Amino acid sequence: IDEGFSSSADACRDADLVVLCVPVGACAAVAREIAPVVGDRTVITDVGSVKESVIKAVSPELPNPGLFVPAHPIAGTEKSGPDAGFAELFDRKWCLLTPTEETDADAMQAVAELWMALGSDIDTLAPDHHDLVLAITSHLPHLIAFNIVNAAAHLGEVTNSDVIKYSAGGFRDFTRIGASDPVMWRDVFLNNRDATLEMLGRFEEDLTELRRAIRYGDGAVLEKRFAEARTVRRGIIDAGQDVDTADFGRGLARRVSVEDGAPIGQQAGGEADG
């Protein structure tokens, strides 16, 4: 950081490229603030976990909507803010670009090169397809984590000290996700309402099947569903999106950086983590 500013407009005046790193619900207001000061060729992108609503909110505010390149780097931890960053944050992690019909090709290439320089792998998705995919891979898991952690905290027969003292690995993973920024995730769910509700409905149907199997002692159904989940986990490891090693402390694994400079679509495979 070479210079700091007290307003978005001052920070973005005559900038070559602007990255909107705010909760998705705040993107439109920031775009409205910076629109009068950015240049005619200023490329603008974002990092939001929802794309369709951000495109609809941001594009009308900008002097040249074609230079807005919606993007989503799929990286990070439950922590937020500058102090939560670390050098390997984006290494071998996907950054998804979700261009519209009017997105300028040169602007898109500039944003791709930015993320490749930070170590990310690049792919492109249609905005609506992105929102559906992220609803199941990221948004629904976070919603479930928030609910499980709160359910444990509100369980009258179990004290908070018991929950903390006897937390098994699975519950600890949920508490890590549950520690994510509440404002950011509030905006995610409000702005990806339809896709999240669709995935939540499918989840409830599958959960009903498991509940029925447990109630009636149907071990075959339980084993089948658990085996399917295990296969998915192995596929994630085989795709290089996680490592098959025990890490009960949940430490950060160092990852090998990808080389930058290749055109969009020619990078190596990377993360697809929520």
VMD Tcl script that draws the C-alpha trace (Angstrom):
set ca {
  {0.00 0.00 0.00}
  {1.68 3.18 -1.21}
  {-0.98 5.66 -0.15}
  {-4.15 5.71 1.94}
  {-7.37 7.67 1.44}
  {-10.41 8.44 3.55}
  {-12.95 8.05 0.72}
  {-13.45 5.66 -2.17}
  {-13.68 8.55 -4.62}
  {-10.29 9.96 -3.59}
  {-8.70 6.51 -3.77}
  {-10.06 5.74 -7.26}
  {-9.54 9.07 -8.99}
  {-7.96 8.39 -12.42}
  {-7.09 4.81 -11.44}
  {-6.21 2.26 -14.12}
  {-7.97 -0.58 -12.32}
  {-10.27 -0.66 -9.30}
  {-11.16 -3.76 -7.25}
  {-14.34 -3.53 -5.18}
  {-13.55 -5.48 -1.99}
  {-16.69 -4.80 0.01}
  {-19.74 -6.89 0.97}
  {-21.89 -7.44 -2.11}
  {-24.68 -5.32 -0.68}
  {-22.35 -2.30 -0.64}
  {-21.00 -2.60 -4.19}
  {-23.63 -0.36 -5.81}
  {-23.05 2.49 -3.36}
  {-19.28 2.35 -3.87}
  {-19.69 2.23 -7.65}
  {-21.97 5.26 -7.46}
  {-19.38 7.14 -5.39}
  {-16.43 6.44 -7.67}
  {-18.22 6.78 -11.03}
  {-17.63 10.57 -11.38}
  {-13.85 10.28 -10.82}
  {-12.78 7.16 -12.68}
  {-11.41 7.54 -16.21}
  {-13.11 6.47 -19.41}
  {-10.76 3.47 -19.63}
  {-10.71 2.50 -15.95}
  {-11.26 -1.23 -15.53}
  {-13.43 -2.12 -12.53}
  {-13.81 -5.57 -11.01}
  {-15.01 -7.05 -7.72}
  {-14.47 -10.06 -5.45}
  {-18.06 -10.87 -4.48}
  {-19.37 -14.37 -3.90}
  {-22.57 -13.49 -5.78}
  {-22.49 -12.27 -9.36}
  {-25.91 -11.69 -10.97}
  {-27.14 -9.22 -8.35}
  {-23.79 -7.40 -8.27}
  {-23.81 -7.01 -12.06}
  {-27.36 -5.62 -11.98}
  {-26.46 -3.24 -9.15}
  {-23.04 -2.02 -10.31}
  {-23.23 -1.80 -14.11}
  {-25.85 1.00 -14.29}
  {-23.73 3.17 -11.97}
  {-20.60 3.13 -14.14}
  {-19.73 5.41 -17.06}
  {-18.60 2.42 -19.13}
  {-20.32 -0.83 -18.01}
  {-18.29 -2.79 -20.55}
  {-15.18 -2.21 -18.45}
  {-16.76 -3.87 -15.41}
  {-15.39 -7.41 -15.11}
  {-17.25 -9.36 -12.38}
  {-14.89 -11.75 -10.60}
  {-14.80 -14.08 -7.62}
  {-11.51 -15.29 -6.15}
  {-12.43 -18.45 -4.25}
  {-9.96 -18.12 -1.44}
  {-9.72 -16.93 2.11}
  {-10.33 -18.04 5.67}
  {-12.92 -17.28 8.30}
  {-10.90 -14.18 9.21}
  {-11.29 -10.84 7.43}
  {-9.45 -7.57 7.05}
  {-5.88 -6.71 6.00}
  {-4.32 -8.55 8.93}
  {-5.90 -11.82 7.77}
  {-3.88 -11.85 4.56}
  {-0.84 -14.03 3.92}
  {1.49 -14.47 0.97}
  {0.05 -17.77 -0.28}
  {-3.61 -16.72 0.01}
  {-4.41 -17.03 -3.71}
  {-1.86 -19.66 -4.75}
  {-3.53 -22.39 -6.86}
  {-6.98 -21.05 -5.99}
  {-9.61 -20.48 -8.63}
  {-10.63 -16.98 -9.59}
  {-13.87 -17.13 -11.55}
  {-14.61 -14.41 -14.10}
  {-18.28 -13.98 -15.00}
  {-18.42 -11.61 -17.98}
  {-21.62 -10.24 -19.48}
  {-22.35 -9.77 -23.18}
  {-20.95 -6.24 -23.04}
  {-17.75 -7.02 -21.12}
  {-14.69 -5.71 -22.96}
  {-12.22 -8.46 -23.91}
  {-9.13 -6.38 -23.08}
  {-10.57 -5.46 -19.69}
  {-11.25 -9.11 -18.98}
  {-7.70 -10.06 -19.92}
  {-6.34 -7.34 -17.63}
  {-8.32 -8.70 -14.67}
  {-7.24 -12.26 -15.50}
  {-3.59 -11.18 -15.54}
  {-4.02 -9.44 -12.18}
  {-5.25 -12.63 -10.54}
  {-2.69 -14.83 -12.27}
  {0.03 -12.52 -10.96}
  {-1.32 -13.21 -7.46}
  {-1.07 -16.97 -8.05}
  {-4.66 -17.77 -9.00}
  {-5.95 -20.08 -11.71}
  {-8.59 -18.55 -13.98}
  {-11.87 -19.89 -15.29}
  {-15.01 -18.28 -16.67}
  {-18.66 -18.99 -15.86}
  {-21.95 -17.41 -16.78}
  {-23.13 -15.26 -13.84}
  {-26.30 -17.29 -13.17}
  {-24.41 -20.59 -13.34}
  {-21.77 -19.20 -10.96}
  {-24.44 -18.32 -8.42}
  {-25.99 -21.78 -8.61}
  {-22.65 -23.56 -8.24}
  {-21.54 -21.39 -5.32}
  {-24.90 -21.85 -3.64}
  {-24.08 -25.55 -3.14}
  {-20.29 -25.42 -2.77}
  {-20.08 -22.39 -0.48}
  {-23.29 -20.66 0.54}
  {-25.26 -23.70 1.74}
  {-22.29 -25.12 3.73}
  {-21.92 -21.77 5.48}
  {-25.63 -21.63 6.26}
  {-25.51 -25.14 7.71}
  {-22.41 -24.29 9.74}
  {-24.01 -21.18 11.22}
  {-27.08 -23.20 12.16}
  {-25.19 -26.14 13.68}
  {-23.01 -23.90 15.82}
  {-26.04 -21.95 17.02}
  {-28.00 -25.15 17.67}
  {-25.21 -26.43 19.91}
  {-25.02 -23.10 21.72}
  {-28.79 -23.08 22.32}
  {-29.09 -26.72 23.46}
  {-30.34 -26.51 27.02}
  {-29.03 -29.92 28.11}
  {-25.45 -29.11 27.04}
  {-23.49 -26.19 28.42}
  {-21.23 -24.00 26.32}
  {-18.25 -25.28 28.28}
  {-19.11 -28.87 27.27}
  {-19.40 -27.86 23.63}
  {-16.02 -26.15 23.72}
  {-14.24 -28.77 25.81}
  {-15.38 -31.86 23.92}
  {-15.51 -30.51 20.38}
  {-14.67 -33.20 17.84}
  {-12.99 -32.40 14.55}
  {-16.23 -32.12 12.61}
  {-17.75 -29.58 14.98}
  {-14.50 -27.61 15.08}
  {-14.66 -27.31 11.31}
  {-18.18 -25.94 11.57}
  {-17.14 -23.41 14.20}
  {-14.33 -22.20 11.92}
  {-16.82 -21.53 9.13}
  {-19.26 -20.09 11.66}
  {-16.68 -17.47 12.62}
  {-16.93 -15.84 9.18}
  {-17.89 -12.19 8.80}
  {-21.64 -11.87 9.55}
  {-22.21 -8.76 7.41}
  {-20.58 -10.30 4.36}
  {-22.61 -13.49 4.65}
  {-25.85 -11.63 5.39}
  {-25.40 -9.87 2.03}
  {-24.50 -13.11 0.25}
  {-27.72 -14.83 1.24}
  {-29.91 -11.80 0.55}
  {-28.34 -11.36 -2.88}
  {-28.32 -15.04 -3.89}
  {-31.74 -15.83 -2.47}
  {-33.19 -17.95 -5.30}
  {-30.19 -20.23 -5.84}
  {-29.67 -20.70 -2.09}
  {-33.33 -21.58 -1.52}
  {-33.19 -24.10 -4.38}
  {-30.10 -25.81 -2.93}
  {-31.57 -25.66 0.58}
  {-34.69 -27.43 -0.70}
  {-32.61 -30.22 -2.23}
  {-30.62 -30.51 0.99}
  {-33.81 -30.83 3.03}
  {-35.03 -33.64 0.75}
  {-31.79 -35.57 1.20}
  {-31.84 -34.93 4.95}
  {-35.37 -36.32 5.12}
  {-34.14 -39.52 3.46}
  {-31.35 -39.87 6.03}
  {-33.75 -39.18 8.90}
  {-36.07 -41.89 7.60}
  {-33.18 -44.36 7.24}
  {-32.05 -43.77 10.81}
  {-35.57 -44.01 12.17}
  {-36.30 -47.33 10.43}
  {-32.84 -48.84 10.78}
  {-32.10 -48.82 7.04}
  {-28.35 -49.29 7.18}
  {-28.08 -49.90 3.44}
  {-29.27 -46.38 2.63}
  {-26.95 -44.83 5.20}
  {-23.93 -46.76 3.94}
  {-24.75 -45.90 0.33}
  {-25.02 -42.17 1.03}
  {-21.87 -42.13 3.16}
  {-19.94 -44.01 0.45}
  {-21.09 -41.47 -2.15}
  {-19.85 -38.63 0.04}
  {-16.53 -40.39 0.51}
  {-16.15 -40.66 -3.27}
  {-16.71 -36.93 -3.63}
  {-14.03 -36.25 -1.03}
  {-11.55 -38.47 -2.88}
  {-12.37 -36.65 -6.11}
  {-11.55 -33.32 -4.48}
  {-8.17 -34.66 -3.37}
  {-7.45 -36.21 -6.78}
  {-8.24 -32.86 -8.43}
  {-5.57 -31.18 -6.29}
  {-8.09 -29.12 -4.35}
  {-7.03 -30.46 -0.95}
  {-4.45 -32.79 0.55}
  {-5.03 -36.25 2.00}
  {-3.17 -35.66 5.25}
  {-4.37 -35.37 8.82}
  {-4.27 -31.78 10.01}
  {-6.11 -31.64 13.27}
  {-4.71 -28.22 14.04}
  {-6.06 -26.99 10.71}
  {-2.79 -25.25 9.87}
  {-2.28 -23.45 6.59}
  {-0.75 -25.63 3.89}
  {1.76 -23.98 1.65}
  {0.88 -24.35 -2.00}
  {2.95 -24.10 -5.12}
  {2.35 -20.91 -7.08}
  {1.30 -21.13 -10.71}
  {3.20 -19.30 -13.38}
  {1.41 -16.28 -14.75}
  {1.21 -14.87 -18.24}
  {-0.83 -17.55 -20.03}
  {-4.05 -16.49 -21.80}
  {-7.37 -17.12 -20.08}
  {-8.27 -20.81 -19.95}
  {-4.67 -22.12 -20.17}
  {-3.85 -22.24 -16.46}
  {-3.41 -25.32 -14.36}
  {-6.19 -26.67 -12.18}
  {-6.66 -25.21 -8.72}
  {-9.04 -24.77 -5.81}
  {-12.79 -24.90 -5.94}
  {-13.26 -24.22 -2.27}
  {-16.08 -22.17 -0.81}
}
mol new
graphics top color blue
foreach p $ca { graphics top sphere $p radius 0.5 }
foreach p [lrange $ca 0 end-1] q [lrange $ca 1 end] { graphics top cylinder $p $q radius 0.2 }
display resetview
